[in-house]
Amino acid sequence: MTYTRSGPAAREAEAGSPARPPLVRELLLVAGLFLVYKLGRQAANGHVDDAFRNAGHVWDLERALHLPGEGTVQDALLHSHTLVQAANTYYATVHFPATVAFLVWLYWRRPRHYVWSRRVLAVLTGAALVLHLVFPLAPPRMLPAAGLVDTGQVYGPSVYGDTPATDSMANQFAAMPSLHFGWAFAVAVGLVVATRSRWRFLWLLHPLLTLLVIVGTANHYWLDAMVVTALLLAAYAVLRLPARAAAGPRPPRPVTARLSATAQAVGASTPEATAARGAALRRAPGPYATGLRASVPRPRAHARSGAGR
């Protein structure tokens, strides 16, 4: 007897879900992308004069566009020492772990969505690195005209060194675009698309909270988030979610199911029903239908009795 799988996993497999990519290859690929990301940010370091000049242009452009001042969000944070430290901690600790956890979950549970999201993140990060190289930008916490507090240095914790120009751990002049917000937005979109819960749109709170954090801590301008959003939308326009593969041929109906349907029909007394049951039982294998054949009544000779009358 042959047993078949059932449940959501079987339905996904029958619907043509692609195979999960090889784990070792994916680990090497993600590690390579992370290395390129770190090296690219380091390569963009050192352009101090250009970074501050571009910061002045961005600040003036935001005022010309009548965007709200970043200080509005920061003032709300500074009312509470605990709140501003929580924002600094969120900025320092959520960015990478949340993205890694997102990719790991997709890899094991939604392979098709994993491949799509990994491609989107790679394209987004690559485009961001190009902008970091051609448009170095000092964050608003360094811009005197902004009048903002460097919350990481004042309240802690901070992921940056005290001297931005010589910081060997991170490029502090790579504010535009904001990959903190871009990755958070991509994670939220990926989870909304990959899940079916009616509460799935609550994942969008992650990029919203990230936006308030990066602006309130004076690490990014509003335009940094707007530019990375445009890049992400362009990536989604180019990289579509792969369609499900065509399902394979449907397996034949089990013999037991055909016999069950025949057995349920036993009890009908018309000659047509009796003849149909007999034909079905003759097509079934003998070992399964022996008991059922005995229960099928022979057709009555209606024609002979009619001739007698």
Buried (B, 14 or more C-beta within 10 A) or exposed (E): EEEEEEEEEEEBEBEEBEEBBEEEEBEEBBEEBEEBBEEBBBEBBBBBEBBBEBBBEBBEEBEEEEEEBBBEBBEBBBEEEEBBBEBBBBBBEBBEEBBEEBBEBBBEEBBBBBBBBBBBBBBBBBBBBEBBBEBBBBBBBBBEEBEBBBBBEEBEEBBBBEEBEEBEEBBBBBBBBBBBBBBBBBBBBBBBBBBEEEEBEEBBEBBEBBBBBBBBBBBBBBBBBBBBBEBBEEBBEEBEBEEEEEEEEEEEEEBEEBBEEBBEBBEEEEEEBBEBBBEBBEEBEEEEBEEBEEEBEEEEEEEEEEEEE
